Amino acid sequence: MSALTIYSDTETRQLTWHSDNPDEIRSRLATKGIRFERWQADCDLGAAPDADTVLAAYQHAIDRLVAEKGYQSWDVISIRADNPQKEALRSKFLAEHTHGEDEVRFFVEGAGLFCLHLEGEVYQILCEKNDLISVPAGTAHWFDMGSEPHFTAIRIFNNQEGWIARFTGDNIADAYPRLP
């Protein structure tokens, strides 16, 4: 179940707000300029859909975002527990970073934890199947895919180069709960 948990960024175990209600999550995140939506596929994707099937199922929603925000490219990323690079990828994503563009992800299956460092607080958003999150450009954040990752997500970009991170050097991510 999708959830939003907010902590103090100085008292790492001080939980200040929590909800697993999608409408409450959307409202709370919107106050910080973060987009959170729930999408539905146009068809059954089966157990292990390929990238073309995934994109075809959600093309109507992608087209809406492209028309609204001018995004230029999109792809599908799928990471499983048997990925030989899972530890290196998890470590890279767990380092706090920013981007020069919005980080837009839609979870087709599985889950991931987006953690945003905003104005004295840490927002942890557990994104699961059917969740779309758009983290605004310049927002300090990190992502936890867990020690046994299992997710497929559509990534949507403003540029053709794709995912480009600017690491902050802050080790704040080490102080907050992670996915198992």
Secondary structure, DSSP 4 states (H G I P E B T S, - for coil): --EEEEEESSSTT-EEEEE--HHHHHHHHHTTT-EEEE---SS---SS--HHHHHHHHHHHHHHHHHHH---EEEEEEE-TT-TTHHHHHHHHHS-EE-SS-EEEEEEEEEEEEEEEETTEEEEEEEETTEEEEEPTT-EEEEE--SS--EEEEEEESSTT----EE----GGGGS----
